[in-house]
C-alpha cells in the first residue's frame, strides 16, 4: 500500500497579475533569462490594456506568468515564463491555455509570438501547442557573442489560428 502524495501544484490557479505579484514575477524572470524584463516593464504592462496573468498557489506564490497584447482580431504573446525549477511539469501548457482563453475573450482570430531560435525548449512547447514558424525578425533580441560582447539574436515569429487551437485543446 502506497501513500498518495498530494501535489501542491494542483492548487495553482491562473488569475490577473497584481502589483503585489511583481516581486515573485521579477524573481522568476531574472532566473529564467539572461536579458530579463525589468520590474518597470511588468508594471507598465499592468497599467496598459494588456492581458497580464500569473499562475499562483493559494498562498500567493507565483509559479509562472504571461503578458499578451490584444490587437485588432489578434493577440500578441509578449512574455510567458515558468519558474525554471518547475520546468517539465505542464505549467507552460496551462499558461498557453490562459493566453488562448484571453484571445477568445478579445475576439482574436490569430495568436502571434516571437522566440529566440536558441530557445529550443520553448519552440518545442509552441509547436506541440499548435504554433508554426512563419517568419524571422533579424537582430531582434539582445545577446552576447562568443567573446561576451553585446550582439543581437534573430527572432523566430510563430503564429496559430485561434479556432484551430481551440479545437485542438478543447477550449470553449
C-alpha positions, 0 to 999 in steps of 0.5 A: 500500500502506497501513500498518495502524495498530494501535489501542491501544484494542483492548487495553482490557479491562473488569475490577473497579475497584481502589483503585489505579484511583481516581486515573485514575477521579477524573481522568476524572470531574472532566473529564467533569462539572461536579458530579463524584463525589468520590474518597470516593464511588468508594471507598465504592462499592468497599467496598459490594456494588456492581458497580464496573468500569473499562475499562483498557489493559494498562498500567493506564490507565483509559479509562472506568468504571461503578458499578451497584447490584444490587437485588432482580431489578434493577440500578441504573446509578449512574455510567458515564463515558468519558474525554471525549477518547475520546468517539465511539469505542464505549467507552460501548457496551462499558461498557453491555455490562459493566453488562448482563453484571453484571445477568445475573450478579445475576439482574436482570430490569430495568436502571434509570438516571437522566440529566440531560435536558441530557445529550443525548449520553448519552440518545442512547447509552441509547436506541440501547442499548435504554433508554426514558424512563419517568419524571422525578425533579424537582430531582434533580441539582445545577446552576447557573442562568443567573446561576451560582447553585446550582439543581437539574436534573430527572432523566430515569429510563430503564429496559430489560428485561434479556432484551430487551437481551440479545437485542438485543446478543447477550449470553449 
